[in-house]
Amino acid sequence: MDQKELVSAVSAVSALIVVASAQAPDRARTEALARRATDRLQALQREADRLAADERTLINDVRKLEIERQLKAEALTRVDADATKVQAELNTTSARMAELEAATAQQTPELEARLVEVYKLGQGRYLRLILSTADLRQLGQSARTVAALAKLDRDRIEAHARTLEDLKNTHKTLEARRTELTALRSAGEKAQAAMQRAEQAKNELIRDIDRRRDLNAQLSGELQAAQQKLQATLRDLAGGTMASDSTVSLPLKPFRGEFDWPVAGTVARRFGRGANANGIEIEAADGTNAAAIHDGVVAFAGNFSGFGNLVILDHGSQSFTLYGDLLEINVKKGARVERGQPVGTVGPTSSGANGLYFELRVDGQPVDPLQWLKKRP
């Protein structure tokens, strides 16, 4: 090999070393993103499996609710039939009571007059009637007449007593029927209300499980698309060529509830309260690093009225995180920031205490960060 060929070979090797050196950070970052995507996809799959199990349980619950609804409907039908029957009996009883009252009203004056007459004459009335008979041959007939009159009086008195007793019994029966009817109607209304609640519960359970499964499928789809891009980037790197899309990143939404806190500390002001209600305020020591919760690009880095020193990271798809009240800013506009990378340090807030203002926007709208950050024990 002559000197010229040697120089050429050395230059080629040097170029490969330079390319490999340049690719090493990209490959490490891409592999880390790919692992994170895989881990999150597995978590979403576990969640999908749990949702499927929950759905089976809910379907069984729905079937039980459906059976209960049918039973309630049948019970209501029986109640309606019983109520109709009781109402008919109530009408009949009322009519009979009216008849008895009318008969009593008609018989009472005559009965009262006869009782008064009997009281005035006493038992001697019947004796005088017998003695007034001139013809002894008619004595037997007179005696029979007197006996018949006495029996008639007794019958009328007994009939009056029975009528009064019948009225009392009828009144009691009527009240019992009314009470029974009220109870039956109340039972029917409760059965109807229970049926409606069961139907509402069933519909709500179905809607809830559908929403959750749809969201899971959507987030999994977004992650799978990002994972495919990452795999393509890794293939390019493995082939010795630079990645065609070195800005590939993971979407933010699939990681809801899994984000590390931007700074360790206590929540001093919650979402929706006080000034800057679109975010939260986290108390932390002066100078503590404030870290990015997700990969992104710096959309703004500087002082902003009402927020002090502010960093805004763009995570794509109209998703942003805001880090305010910073003592110092460690990033510049347009720079790419990795998850966990400090964007600045904690400084004094508008309230005077040291802390970080943190805001999260999804689809361009502010959301409660506490619903997206990891739950603290």
Wavefront OBJ file of the C-alpha trace (Angstrom):
o trace
v 0.000 0.000 0.000
v 1.478 3.346 -1.001
v 1.349 6.532 1.031
v -1.700 7.872 -0.821
v -3.759 4.728 -0.190
v -2.748 4.710 3.464
v -3.906 8.285 3.912
v -7.200 7.431 2.218
v -7.774 4.415 4.481
v -6.980 6.412 7.600
v -9.411 9.115 6.487
v -12.170 6.540 5.936
v -11.649 5.003 9.367
v -11.624 8.450 10.936
v -14.915 9.271 9.222
v -16.504 6.064 10.506
v -15.291 6.876 14.030
v -16.766 10.371 13.775
v -20.099 9.000 12.515
v -20.157 6.342 15.232
v -19.322 8.924 17.863
v -22.113 11.175 16.630
v -24.565 8.299 16.515
v -23.823 6.993 20.005
v -25.888 9.609 21.914
v -28.726 9.313 19.414
v -28.748 5.542 19.732
v -28.681 5.622 23.530
v -31.513 8.164 23.627
v -33.564 6.261 21.052
v -33.081 2.967 22.865
v -34.111 4.600 26.142
v -37.250 5.990 24.507
v -37.988 2.607 22.945
v -37.675 0.888 26.327
v -39.912 3.471 27.935
v -42.486 3.041 25.171
v -42.356 -0.733 25.564
v -42.753 -0.523 29.330
v -45.708 1.817 29.023
v -47.337 -0.320 26.321
v -47.029 -3.313 28.603
v -48.612 -1.301 31.407
v -51.439 -0.246 29.090
v -51.893 -3.872 28.058
v -52.152 -4.878 31.707
v -54.698 -2.131 32.156
v -56.567 -3.372 29.087
v -56.610 -6.884 30.540
v -57.891 -5.504 33.832
v -60.562 -3.526 31.998
v -61.586 -6.684 30.156
v -61.854 -8.523 33.470
v -63.783 -5.604 34.941
v -66.035 -5.655 31.919
v -66.822 -9.319 32.411
v -67.657 -8.586 36.027
v -69.751 -5.614 35.002
v -71.558 -7.681 32.381
v -72.483 -10.184 35.077
v -73.634 -7.302 37.245
v -75.633 -5.915 34.351
v -77.270 -9.287 33.828
v -78.194 -9.400 37.491
v -79.596 -5.895 37.196
v -81.552 -6.934 34.121
v -83.007 -9.918 35.958
v -83.839 -7.695 38.895
v -85.480 -5.215 36.548
v -87.600 -7.966 35.044
v -88.574 -9.190 38.500
v -89.490 -5.678 39.517
v -91.517 -5.247 36.348
v -93.384 -8.482 37.024
v -93.948 -7.449 40.630
v -95.264 -4.108 39.441
v -97.636 -5.869 37.066
v -98.934 -7.979 39.932
v -99.268 -4.897 42.093
v -101.249 -3.148 39.382
v -103.542 -6.169 39.085
v -103.977 -6.347 42.848
v -104.600 -2.630 43.029
v -107.288 -2.894 40.360
v -108.926 -5.769 42.238
v -108.775 -3.934 45.544
v -110.222 -0.822 43.948
v -113.111 -2.846 42.572
v -113.732 -4.393 45.986
v -113.472 -0.958 47.544
v -116.105 0.388 45.167
v -118.402 -2.559 45.898
v -117.948 -2.183 49.630
v -118.617 1.531 49.442
v -121.810 0.898 47.509
v -122.961 -1.732 50.033
v -122.187 0.630 52.890
v -124.245 3.312 51.249
v -127.153 0.848 50.870
v -126.968 -0.158 54.532
v -126.822 3.442 55.631
v -129.848 4.270 53.479
v -131.821 1.287 54.854
v -130.915 2.213 58.388
v -131.941 5.800 57.829
v -135.315 4.576 56.508
v -135.975 2.097 59.336
v -134.749 4.183 62.244
v -137.734 6.597 62.602
v -140.347 3.812 62.579
v -138.308 1.661 64.929
v -137.743 4.537 67.292
v -141.504 5.326 67.317
v -142.408 1.727 68.106
v -139.805 1.527 70.839
v -141.210 4.686 72.387
v -144.718 3.232 72.216
v -143.600 0.009 73.845
v -141.852 1.961 76.539
v -145.030 3.956 77.273
v -147.366 0.977 77.402
v -145.042 -1.541 78.961
v -145.857 -5.260 78.928
v -149.463 -4.494 80.028
v -150.180 -3.285 76.540
v -150.409 -6.849 75.263
v -152.591 -7.955 78.251
v -155.104 -5.123 77.708
v -155.249 -6.111 74.053
v -156.262 -9.680 75.055
v -158.772 -8.586 77.697
v -160.418 -6.201 75.270
v -161.515 -9.166 73.204
v -165.269 -9.747 73.877
v -165.535 -13.055 72.163
v -163.592 -15.762 73.949
v -163.525 -17.705 70.722
v -161.343 -14.997 69.288
v -158.995 -15.252 72.260
v -156.685 -17.675 70.493
v -156.549 -15.523 67.429
v -155.830 -12.436 69.556
v -153.083 -14.272 71.416
v -151.477 -15.262 68.125
v -151.751 -11.673 66.923
v -150.089 -10.381 70.061
v -147.309 -12.965 69.738
v -146.767 -11.991 66.101
v -146.570 -8.307 67.013
v -144.127 -9.027 69.796
v -141.980 -11.159 67.456
v -142.115 -8.408 64.853
v -140.864 -5.916 67.381
v -138.071 -8.263 68.447
v -137.129 -8.936 64.828
v -137.013 -5.265 64.077
v -134.833 -4.584 67.090
v -132.522 -7.468 66.164
v -132.435 -6.320 62.544
v -131.502 -2.848 63.694
v -128.706 -4.277 65.844
v -127.450 -6.439 62.961
v -127.554 -3.457 60.654
v -125.469 -1.428 63.057
v -123.007 -4.315 63.441
v -122.829 -4.787 59.692
v -122.096 -1.107 59.276
v -119.297 -1.314 61.828
v -117.786 -4.398 60.185
v -118.136 -2.868 56.757
v -116.385 0.276 57.956
v -113.509 -1.769 59.373
v -113.232 -3.793 56.160
v -113.261 -0.606 54.122
v -110.459 0.938 56.162
v -108.428 -2.279 55.947
v -108.870 -2.334 52.202
v -107.798 1.270 51.917
v -104.686 0.549 53.977
v -103.899 -2.471 51.844
v -104.384 -0.459 48.676
v -102.035 2.250 49.922
v -99.395 -0.351 50.786
v -99.753 -2.023 47.409
v -99.415 1.259 45.577
v -96.373 2.203 47.644
v -94.785 -1.164 46.863
v -95.504 -0.616 43.196
v -93.901 2.811 43.202
v -90.812 1.457 44.957
v -90.579 -1.360 42.439
v -90.818 1.133 39.594
v -88.131 3.365 41.129
v -85.845 0.374 41.687
v -86.321 -0.671 38.084
v -85.371 2.793 36.845
v -82.307 2.932 39.068
v -81.185 -0.464 37.836
v -81.598 0.658 34.238
v -79.650 3.869 34.872
v -76.896 1.977 36.668
v -76.643 -0.461 33.781
v -76.347 2.287 31.193
v -73.774 4.181 33.231
v -71.643 1.070 33.726
v -71.705 0.362 30.006
v -70.811 3.954 29.121
v -67.995 4.042 31.659
v -66.356 0.820 30.516
v -66.681 1.883 26.880
v -65.021 5.248 27.556
v -62.145 3.647 29.418
v -61.521 1.006 26.779
v -61.690 3.560 23.973
v -59.173 5.769 25.771
v -56.866 2.819 26.395
v -56.997 1.835 22.718
v -56.324 5.431 21.655
v -53.316 5.816 23.934
v -51.942 2.430 22.907
v -52.285 3.432 19.264
v -50.354 6.657 19.833
v -47.585 4.793 21.618
v -47.389 2.101 18.965
v -47.015 4.747 16.263
v -44.194 6.394 18.218
v -42.601 3.009 18.850
v -42.593 2.234 15.124
v -40.750 5.481 14.452
v -38.253 4.643 17.172
v -37.670 1.186 15.700
v -37.096 2.746 12.270
v -34.580 5.140 13.822
v -32.766 2.260 15.508
v -32.604 0.381 12.181
v -31.074 3.446 10.539
v -28.517 3.703 13.321
v -27.727 -0.001 13.123
v -27.194 0.364 9.375
v -24.549 2.983 9.958
v -26.620 5.915 8.721
v -27.858 8.897 10.696
v -31.518 8.748 11.721
v -33.758 10.460 9.240
v -35.902 11.803 12.093
v -33.723 12.588 15.065
v -36.557 14.477 16.800
v -38.794 11.446 17.292
v -40.354 11.492 20.759
v -43.061 9.850 22.832
v -46.565 11.325 23.132
v -47.534 12.736 26.512
v -51.098 11.456 26.984
v -50.323 7.722 27.357
v -48.261 8.468 30.472
v -51.040 10.091 32.492
v -50.569 9.278 36.155
v -46.977 8.104 35.570
v -45.053 11.394 35.426
v -42.380 12.156 38.010
v -42.907 15.375 39.937
v -40.968 18.351 38.552
v -39.691 19.057 42.049
v -39.989 17.331 45.405
v -42.141 19.326 47.768
v -45.575 20.021 49.224
v -48.456 21.402 47.182
v -49.035 24.897 48.569
v -51.796 25.872 46.139
v -54.011 23.547 44.164
v -55.405 23.729 40.661
v -58.254 26.206 40.183
v -57.462 28.324 43.259
v -56.044 31.791 43.703
v -53.928 33.661 41.183
v -52.600 31.638 38.244
v -55.390 29.118 38.876
v -54.439 27.093 35.783
v -51.602 25.402 37.647
v -50.314 24.395 41.076
v -47.633 25.763 43.380
v -45.147 23.316 44.907
v -43.115 24.436 47.900
v -39.407 23.572 47.634
v -36.075 24.799 48.915
v -34.421 27.743 47.213
v -32.136 26.595 44.404
v -33.686 23.120 44.017
v -33.612 21.846 40.432
v -36.931 21.895 38.556
v -36.935 18.972 36.098
v -38.892 18.378 32.897
v -41.559 15.727 33.416
v -41.466 14.679 29.723
v -39.317 15.088 26.625
v -39.989 18.303 24.756
v -38.704 21.389 23.007
v -38.274 24.728 24.751
v -40.966 27.006 23.339
v -40.226 29.894 25.723
v -37.476 30.698 28.209
v -37.441 34.090 29.880
v -39.249 36.467 32.173
v -43.025 36.606 31.850
v -45.330 38.953 33.739
v -47.098 37.159 36.579
v -44.901 34.045 36.279
v -41.404 35.409 36.927
v -38.729 33.422 35.106
v -40.718 30.952 33.010
v -39.900 27.922 30.842
v -42.508 26.437 28.500
v -41.889 22.998 26.989
v -43.752 21.906 23.877
v -44.468 18.158 23.941
v -46.327 18.059 20.642
v -50.030 17.609 19.874
v -50.911 20.848 21.689
v -49.445 19.561 24.976
v -47.296 21.890 27.086
v -45.760 22.108 30.557
v -44.967 25.426 32.241
v -42.318 25.938 34.947
v -42.607 29.362 36.606
v -41.116 31.438 39.426
v -37.667 30.099 38.596
v -34.605 31.588 40.244
v -32.463 30.664 37.225
v -33.223 29.285 33.752
v -30.958 26.490 32.491
v -32.312 26.037 28.944
v -32.694 28.141 25.835
v -35.556 28.532 23.395
v -35.502 25.854 20.679
v -33.383 23.429 22.716
v -34.513 19.844 23.088
v -35.027 18.786 26.716
v -35.039 15.207 27.955
v -37.291 13.860 30.674
v -35.720 14.563 34.076
v -33.416 17.255 32.728
v -33.342 20.434 34.879
v -34.913 23.446 33.186
v -34.081 25.822 36.034
v -33.912 26.245 39.785
v -36.590 27.052 42.324
v -36.923 30.650 43.486
v -39.362 32.812 45.448
v -43.003 32.752 44.357
v -45.494 35.611 44.257
v -46.599 34.650 47.780
v -43.065 35.146 49.082
v -42.331 31.470 49.809
v -39.853 29.437 47.777
v -41.490 27.128 45.285
v -42.303 26.226 41.705
v -45.338 27.176 39.676
v -46.230 24.174 37.492
v -48.886 24.035 34.813
v -49.891 21.297 32.380
v -51.894 21.860 29.214
v -53.345 19.013 27.151
v -54.986 19.721 23.786
v -54.277 23.367 24.569
v -56.417 23.335 27.731
v -55.147 23.517 31.341
v -55.680 20.326 33.349
v -55.105 19.466 36.995
v -51.451 18.342 37.180
v -52.176 16.184 40.228
v -54.212 13.874 37.985
v -51.195 13.366 35.723
v -48.314 13.159 38.201
v -47.509 9.976 40.137
v -49.588 9.475 43.244
v -47.660 10.010 46.408
v -47.924 7.385 49.176
l 1 2 3 4 5 6 7 8 9 10 11 12 13 14 15 16 17 18 19 20 21 22 23 24 25 26 27 28 29 30 31 32 33 34 35 36 37 38 39 40 41 42 43 44 45 46 47 48 49 50 51 52 53 54 55 56 57 58 59 60 61 62 63 64 65 66 67 68 69 70 71 72 73 74 75 76 77 78 79 80 81 82 83 84 85 86 87 88 89 90 91 92 93 94 95 96 97 98 99 100 101 102 103 104 105 106 107 108 109 110 111 112 113 114 115 116 117 118 119 120 121 122 123 124 125 126 127 128 129 130 131 132 133 134 135 136 137 138 139 140 141 142 143 144 145 146 147 148 149 150 151 152 153 154 155 156 157 158 159 160 161 162 163 164 165 166 167 168 169 170 171 172 173 174 175 176 177 178 179 180 181 182 183 184 185 186 187 188 189 190 191 192 193 194 195 196 197 198 199 200 201 202 203 204 205 206 207 208 209 210 211 212 213 214 215 216 217 218 219 220 221 222 223 224 225 226 227 228 229 230 231 232 233 234 235 236 237 238 239 240 241 242 243 244 245 246 247 248 249 250 251 252 253 254 255 256 257 258 259 260 261 262 263 264 265 266 267 268 269 270 271 272 273 274 275 276 277 278 279 280 281 282 283 284 285 286 287 288 289 290 291 292 293 294 295 296 297 298 299 300 301 302 303 304 305 306 307 308 309 310 311 312 313 314 315 316 317 318 319 320 321 322 323 324 325 326 327 328 329 330 331 332 333 334 335 336 337 338 339 340 341 342 343 344 345 346 347 348 349 350 351 352 353 354 355 356 357 358 359 360 361 362 363 364 365 366 367 368 369 370 371 372 373 374 375 376 377
